[in-house]
Amino acid sequence: MTHSDAQSQELPPLKAVTVSRDVQNFDLLIEDMESALGEAWGDIGFKEARHFFEQPEAEALDFVALALDAEDEDKTIFLSEIVKSAKSKGFKVIVIAEDVTPAALHQLLRDGADEFVPYPLPEGELHAAIDRLKAPAAAAAVAAAPVAAGPGKKEGVIIATHGLAGGTGATTLAVNLAFELATVDKKKPPKVCLIDLDLQFGSIATYLDLPRLEPVFELWTDTESMDDGMLKDALVGFEDRLSVFTAPSDMIPLDLITSEDVTRVLDMAATHFDYVIVDMPKTLVQWSEAVLRKAAVYFAMLELDMRSAQNALRLVRALQAEDLPADKLRYVLNRGPKFTDLNGKSRIKRMAESLGIKIELVLSDGGKPVTQGADHGQPLANTAAKNPLRKDIAKLASDLHALGQSEAKAA
């Protein structure tokens, strides 16, 4: 056996390659690739990538890790061609990105990238992404199929989230709270339904990378004829854990549905699920009252700013003018001051006192991983498990479930 033959046998075939401007800029990626693949991976530059995919050495590749940062963003079109070239050869693509805008990530994902992982890499996240790539295609098909709705004999708890201003995080809370509730008990996981009632700009389907089904619109236009089968057809599953009732595929007027329509959907959902999480539009409409009265908990999301303060006052005045239960609102402050902000607690206290409300929950600022997870269509538990916002929402889910269990035992 020649020396070259021995060398070729010693080196395992490449199972993956990183594609980057300079892989040395991604030292954590190098460590994780070595941990996951040993010596069965290599690195190539952007310019060499498409030519390399044509070579015999690339035939055994399982995936390509495309690593980029802010300096590479002006090359998005060129990087998209690399993604397309890899996909044409049947390779999976993981995008590892640092300080890259959502628009660039959207472009790469639309052009075929399978996974996105933020950089610096969260602990274990590259391994998790590789495991997801290895999952059978059938598993992905199941995740997009409607989830069976159960026996119809439950008395589910309805929880609503309502943003008092744009970008206060109501949808982020709804999506992540629903997922945390669905996984709060490993032995006996609750059945959870997530409903997007923002009929025009609802983005839950985007947050979880789910299709918007035609039966959603059909159901809203004929709730009087709704039965268990129609509800099931309008639901789409997420990872076999959540059942999601998305916003319709087309924008429809908010007054197309009535309070009776909303009541029928919530009542039927509550008979099939332990928890029904409802994401509300910011606009108050006729049927907002139906959700407010049905909800066991109605979270009003605000931030520590003037627009949230003014809108909170206006909301309370509007509810009181219509003799609606304003005291049912549970105020949640998102992006709360950090621990190092010594004046943070006093500012929260002054805001609550000036509004005449009680801020019952303060959520941490999750930073860029929150947006990155939403862009990739995954809850924080899957993309940034140690994120402070994820920990806060997980604790909230645990507390709500524990309260529900204790009340059920007492009954």
C-alpha positions as CSV (number, residue, x, y, z in Angstrom):
1,M,0.0,0.0,0.0
2,T,1.5,3.4,-0.9
3,H,1.7,6.3,1.5
4,S,-0.9,8.2,-0.5
5,D,-3.3,5.2,-0.3
6,A,-2.8,5.1,3.5
7,Q,-3.5,8.8,3.7
8,S,-6.7,8.5,1.7
9,Q,-7.9,5.8,4.0
10,E,-7.1,7.7,7.1
11,L,-9.1,10.7,6.0
12,P,-12.9,10.1,6.3
13,P,-15.1,11.4,3.4
14,L,-16.4,14.9,3.9
15,K,-19.9,14.9,5.5
16,A,-20.1,18.7,5.6
17,V,-18.3,21.9,4.7
18,T,-18.5,25.4,6.1
19,V,-18.7,28.2,3.4
20,S,-17.5,31.6,4.7
21,R,-15.4,34.6,3.9
22,D,-13.0,33.5,6.6
23,V,-13.9,30.6,8.9
24,Q,-11.5,31.9,11.6
25,N,-14.0,34.6,12.3
26,F,-16.3,31.9,13.5
27,D,-14.2,30.1,16.1
28,L,-17.3,28.7,17.9
29,L,-18.5,27.2,14.7
30,I,-15.1,25.4,14.2
31,E,-15.4,23.9,17.7
32,D,-19.0,22.7,17.1
33,M,-18.2,21.3,13.7
34,E,-15.2,19.3,15.2
35,S,-17.4,18.1,18.0
36,A,-20.2,17.0,15.7
37,L,-18.1,15.6,12.8
38,G,-14.6,15.1,13.9
39,E,-12.4,15.3,10.8
40,A,-15.2,14.7,8.3
41,W,-15.7,18.3,7.4
42,G,-13.8,21.0,5.6
43,D,-14.0,24.8,4.8
44,I,-14.2,26.6,1.5
45,G,-14.6,30.2,0.6
46,F,-17.6,31.9,-1.0
47,K,-15.9,32.0,-4.5
48,E,-15.0,28.3,-4.5
49,A,-18.3,26.9,-3.2
50,R,-20.3,26.4,-6.4
51,H,-17.3,24.9,-8.2
52,F,-16.6,22.6,-5.2
53,F,-20.2,21.2,-5.2
54,E,-19.5,19.8,-8.7
55,Q,-16.4,17.8,-7.5
56,P,-16.4,14.1,-6.6
57,E,-15.2,15.1,-3.0
58,A,-18.6,16.7,-2.5
59,E,-20.7,13.7,-3.3
60,A,-21.0,12.4,0.3
61,L,-21.9,15.8,1.8
62,D,-24.9,15.8,4.1
63,F,-25.0,19.5,4.7
64,V,-23.4,22.9,4.0
65,A,-22.9,25.5,6.8
66,L,-23.1,29.0,5.3
67,A,-21.5,31.4,7.8
68,L,-21.8,35.1,7.3
69,D,-21.8,38.4,9.2
70,A,-22.6,42.0,8.7
71,E,-19.7,42.5,6.2
72,D,-21.2,39.8,3.9
73,E,-24.7,41.3,3.7
74,D,-24.0,43.2,0.5
75,K,-23.3,39.7,-1.1
76,T,-26.8,38.4,-0.3
77,I,-27.7,37.7,-4.0
78,F,-24.4,35.9,-4.5
79,L,-24.9,33.9,-1.3
80,S,-28.4,33.0,-2.4
81,E,-26.8,31.5,-5.6
82,I,-24.6,29.3,-3.3
83,V,-27.7,28.2,-1.4
84,K,-29.5,27.3,-4.7
85,S,-26.5,25.5,-6.0
86,A,-26.2,23.4,-2.8
87,K,-29.9,22.6,-2.9
88,S,-29.7,21.5,-6.6
89,K,-27.1,18.9,-5.5
90,G,-29.4,17.6,-2.7
91,F,-27.4,19.1,0.1
92,K,-29.1,20.6,3.2
93,V,-28.1,24.2,4.1
94,I,-27.6,25.7,7.6
95,V,-27.2,29.4,7.7
96,I,-25.1,30.7,10.6
97,A,-25.4,34.5,10.8
98,E,-24.1,37.3,13.0
99,D,-25.6,40.8,12.9
100,V,-27.4,40.2,9.7
101,T,-30.7,41.9,9.0
102,P,-34.0,39.9,8.8
103,A,-34.4,40.9,5.2
104,A,-31.1,39.1,4.2
105,L,-32.1,36.0,6.3
106,H,-35.5,35.9,4.7
107,Q,-33.9,36.0,1.3
108,L,-31.6,33.0,2.1
109,L,-34.4,31.0,3.6
110,R,-36.7,31.7,0.7
111,D,-34.0,30.5,-1.7
112,G,-33.8,27.1,0.0
113,A,-31.8,27.3,3.3
114,D,-33.1,24.6,5.7
115,E,-32.0,25.9,9.1
116,F,-30.9,29.1,10.7
117,V,-28.7,29.4,13.8
118,P,-27.6,32.7,15.2
119,Y,-23.9,33.4,16.0
120,P,-22.4,33.3,18.6
121,L,-23.8,29.8,18.6
122,P,-26.1,29.0,21.5
123,E,-24.9,25.9,23.3
124,G,-25.9,22.7,21.6
125,E,-27.9,24.5,18.8
126,L,-25.7,23.4,15.9
127,H,-26.0,19.8,17.0
128,A,-29.8,20.3,17.3
129,A,-30.0,21.8,13.8
130,I,-28.0,18.9,12.4
131,D,-30.4,16.4,14.1
132,R,-33.3,18.2,12.6
133,L,-31.8,17.9,9.2
134,K,-31.4,14.2,9.7
135,A,-35.1,13.7,10.6
136,P,-37.0,11.8,8.0
137,A,-38.9,13.9,5.4
138,A,-42.1,12.2,6.7
139,A,-41.6,13.9,10.0
140,A,-41.7,17.3,8.4
141,A,-44.9,16.4,6.5
142,V,-46.5,15.3,9.8
143,A,-45.6,18.7,11.4
144,A,-47.6,20.5,8.7
145,A,-50.6,18.3,8.9
146,P,-53.7,19.1,11.0
147,V,-53.5,17.8,14.6
148,A,-56.5,15.8,15.8
149,A,-58.5,17.9,18.2
150,G,-59.3,15.4,21.0
151,P,-62.5,14.1,22.5
152,G,-64.4,17.3,22.8
153,K,-65.1,16.9,26.5
154,K,-62.5,19.4,28.0
155,E,-63.1,22.7,29.7
156,G,-60.1,24.5,28.3
157,V,-58.6,27.7,29.7
158,I,-58.7,30.7,27.3
159,I,-55.8,33.1,27.5
160,A,-55.6,36.2,25.4
161,T,-52.7,38.5,24.5
162,H,-53.3,42.1,23.3
163,G,-50.6,44.6,22.3
164,L,-51.3,48.1,23.4
165,A,-48.9,49.5,20.8
166,G,-47.1,48.2,17.8
167,G,-44.1,45.9,18.6
168,T,-44.9,45.3,22.2
169,G,-44.4,41.6,21.8
170,A,-48.0,40.3,22.1
171,T,-47.6,37.8,19.3
172,T,-44.2,36.7,20.6
173,L,-45.8,36.0,24.0
174,A,-48.7,34.2,22.5
175,V,-46.5,31.9,20.3
176,N,-44.0,31.1,23.0
177,L,-46.5,30.8,25.8
178,A,-48.5,28.3,23.7
179,F,-45.4,26.2,23.0
180,E,-44.2,26.3,26.6
181,L,-47.6,25.2,27.9
182,A,-47.6,22.4,25.3
183,T,-44.3,21.1,26.7
184,V,-44.7,22.0,30.4
185,D,-45.5,18.5,31.5
186,K,-43.3,15.8,29.8
187,K,-45.4,12.9,31.0
188,K,-48.8,14.3,30.3
189,P,-48.4,17.3,28.0
190,P,-51.5,19.5,27.8
191,K,-53.3,19.9,24.5
192,V,-52.9,23.5,23.3
193,C,-54.5,25.5,20.6
194,L,-53.1,28.8,19.3
195,I,-55.6,31.1,17.5
196,D,-54.6,34.2,15.5
197,L,-57.5,36.6,15.6
198,D,-55.6,39.4,13.9
199,L,-57.5,38.7,10.7
200,Q,-55.6,41.2,8.6
201,F,-52.0,41.3,9.8
202,G,-51.8,38.2,11.9
203,S,-48.3,36.7,11.8
204,I,-48.5,33.5,13.9
205,A,-48.2,31.5,10.7
206,T,-44.9,33.3,9.9
207,Y,-43.6,33.0,13.5
208,L,-44.0,29.2,13.2
209,D,-43.4,28.8,9.5
210,L,-46.8,27.3,8.8
211,P,-49.2,27.4,5.8
212,R,-52.4,29.5,6.0
213,L,-55.1,27.0,5.2
214,E,-58.2,27.8,3.1
215,P,-60.6,26.1,5.6
216,V,-59.8,29.0,8.0
217,F,-61.7,31.5,5.9
218,E,-64.4,29.0,5.1
219,L,-65.0,28.4,8.8
220,W,-65.2,32.1,9.7
221,T,-67.8,32.7,7.0
222,D,-70.1,29.9,8.3
223,T,-69.5,29.3,12.0
224,E,-73.2,28.4,12.4
225,S,-72.5,25.1,10.5
226,M,-69.2,24.5,12.2
227,D,-68.7,21.0,13.7
228,D,-65.7,19.2,15.1
229,G,-64.5,18.2,11.6
230,M,-64.5,21.7,10.3
231,L,-62.5,22.9,13.3
232,K,-60.0,20.1,12.7
233,D,-59.6,20.9,9.0
234,A,-58.8,24.5,9.9
235,L,-56.0,23.6,12.3
236,V,-52.4,23.0,11.3
237,G,-49.9,21.2,13.6
238,F,-46.6,22.4,14.8
239,E,-44.1,19.7,15.7
240,D,-47.0,17.5,16.9
241,R,-47.3,19.7,19.9
242,L,-49.4,22.7,19.0
243,S,-52.6,23.0,17.0
244,V,-52.6,26.4,15.3
245,F,-55.6,28.3,13.8
246,T,-53.8,30.8,11.6
247,A,-55.1,34.1,10.2
248,P,-56.8,33.7,6.8
249,S,-54.5,33.7,3.7
250,D,-56.1,36.9,2.5
251,M,-56.7,40.1,4.4
252,I,-60.4,40.4,5.4
253,P,-62.3,43.1,7.2
254,L,-62.3,42.8,11.0
255,D,-66.1,43.3,11.0
256,L,-66.6,40.3,8.7
257,I,-67.0,38.2,11.8
258,T,-69.3,38.8,14.7
259,S,-69.2,38.3,18.5
260,E,-71.3,35.1,17.9
261,D,-68.7,33.8,15.4
262,V,-65.9,34.3,17.8
263,T,-67.8,32.8,20.8
264,R,-68.6,29.7,18.8
265,V,-65.0,29.1,17.8
266,L,-63.6,29.7,21.3
267,D,-66.3,27.5,22.9
268,M,-65.6,24.6,20.5
269,A,-61.8,25.0,20.9
270,A,-62.2,25.0,24.6
271,T,-63.9,21.7,24.5
272,H,-61.0,20.1,22.6
273,F,-58.0,21.7,24.3
274,D,-56.6,22.3,27.8
275,Y,-55.4,25.7,26.8
276,V,-56.6,28.1,24.0
277,I,-54.2,31.0,23.4
278,V,-55.7,33.9,21.5
279,D,-53.6,36.6,19.8
280,M,-55.7,39.7,19.4
281,P,-55.4,42.6,16.9
282,K,-54.4,45.9,18.4
283,T,-57.7,47.4,17.1
284,L,-60.8,47.2,19.3
285,V,-63.7,45.8,17.4
286,Q,-67.2,44.6,18.2
287,W,-66.1,41.1,19.0
288,S,-63.3,42.1,21.3
289,E,-65.8,42.0,24.1
290,A,-66.5,38.3,23.4
291,V,-62.8,37.4,23.9
292,L,-62.5,39.6,27.0
293,R,-65.5,37.9,28.7
294,K,-64.4,34.4,27.7
295,A,-60.8,34.7,28.6
296,A,-59.7,33.5,32.0
297,V,-56.5,35.7,31.6
298,Y,-56.3,38.7,29.3
299,F,-52.7,39.9,29.0
300,A,-52.3,43.6,27.9
301,M,-48.8,44.1,26.6
302,L,-47.0,47.4,27.0
303,E,-43.5,48.9,27.2
304,L,-41.9,51.5,29.4
305,D,-42.7,54.4,27.0
306,M,-45.2,57.2,26.5
307,R,-47.2,55.5,23.6
308,S,-47.9,52.4,25.7
309,A,-48.9,54.6,28.7
310,Q,-51.3,56.7,26.6
311,N,-52.9,53.7,24.9
312,A,-53.3,51.9,28.3
313,L,-55.3,54.9,29.5
314,R,-57.4,55.0,26.4
315,L,-58.1,51.3,26.6
316,V,-59.3,51.5,30.2
317,R,-61.5,54.5,29.4
318,A,-63.0,52.7,26.4
319,L,-63.8,49.5,28.4
320,Q,-65.3,51.5,31.3
321,A,-67.4,53.5,28.9
322,E,-69.0,50.3,27.6
323,D,-69.3,48.8,31.1
324,L,-66.8,46.1,30.3
325,P,-64.6,44.4,32.9
326,A,-61.4,46.5,32.6
327,D,-60.2,44.9,35.9
328,K,-59.8,41.6,33.9
329,L,-56.7,43.0,32.2
330,R,-53.4,41.7,33.4
331,Y,-50.7,44.2,32.4
332,V,-47.4,42.8,31.2
333,L,-44.3,45.0,30.7
334,N,-42.1,43.7,27.9
335,R,-38.4,44.5,27.5
336,G,-38.2,45.4,31.1
337,P,-35.1,47.2,32.5
338,K,-32.0,45.1,33.0
339,F,-30.7,44.2,36.4
340,T,-28.0,46.7,36.1
341,D,-30.5,49.5,35.6
342,L,-30.7,50.7,39.2
343,N,-33.6,53.1,38.5
344,G,-35.6,50.5,36.5
345,K,-37.9,49.4,39.3
346,S,-38.8,52.9,40.4
347,R,-39.6,53.9,36.8
348,I,-42.0,50.9,36.5
349,K,-43.6,51.8,39.8
350,R,-44.1,55.4,38.7
351,M,-45.6,54.3,35.4
352,A,-48.1,52.0,37.1
353,E,-49.1,54.6,39.7
354,S,-49.6,57.3,37.1
355,L,-51.9,55.0,35.1
356,G,-53.7,53.6,38.1
357,I,-52.8,50.0,37.1
358,K,-50.9,47.1,38.4
359,I,-48.1,45.7,36.3
360,E,-48.2,42.1,37.3
361,L,-45.4,40.7,35.1
362,V,-42.2,42.1,33.7
363,L,-40.5,40.2,30.8
364,S,-36.8,40.5,30.0
365,D,-35.5,42.0,26.8
366,G,-34.7,38.9,24.7
367,G,-32.7,41.0,22.2
368,K,-31.9,39.8,18.6
369,P,-32.5,36.1,19.2
370,V,-36.2,36.8,19.5
371,T,-36.4,38.3,16.0
372,Q,-34.1,35.7,14.6
373,G,-36.2,32.9,16.0
374,A,-39.3,34.4,14.6
375,D,-37.7,34.8,11.2
376,H,-36.8,31.2,11.2
377,G,-40.3,30.1,12.2
378,Q,-39.3,28.6,15.6
379,P,-40.2,29.3,19.2
380,L,-37.4,30.5,21.5
381,A,-37.3,27.1,23.2
382,N,-35.9,25.6,20.0
383,T,-33.6,28.4,19.0
384,A,-32.4,30.1,22.2
385,A,-33.4,28.0,25.2
386,K,-31.3,30.0,27.6
387,N,-32.6,33.4,26.4
388,P,-33.9,35.4,29.4
389,L,-37.2,36.1,27.7
390,R,-37.7,32.4,27.1
391,K,-37.0,31.7,30.7
392,D,-39.5,34.2,31.8
393,I,-42.2,32.8,29.5
394,A,-41.4,29.2,30.5
395,K,-41.8,30.2,34.2
396,L,-45.1,31.9,33.4
397,A,-46.4,28.8,31.6
398,S,-45.3,26.6,34.6
399,D,-47.1,28.9,37.0
400,L,-50.3,29.0,34.9
401,H,-50.3,25.3,34.6
402,A,-49.7,24.7,38.3
403,L,-52.5,27.1,39.1
404,G,-54.8,25.3,36.7
405,Q,-53.9,21.9,38.1
406,S,-54.5,23.0,41.7
407,E,-57.9,24.5,40.8
408,A,-58.8,21.3,39.0
409,K,-58.0,19.2,42.1
410,A,-59.9,21.6,44.3
411,A,-63.0,21.2,42.1
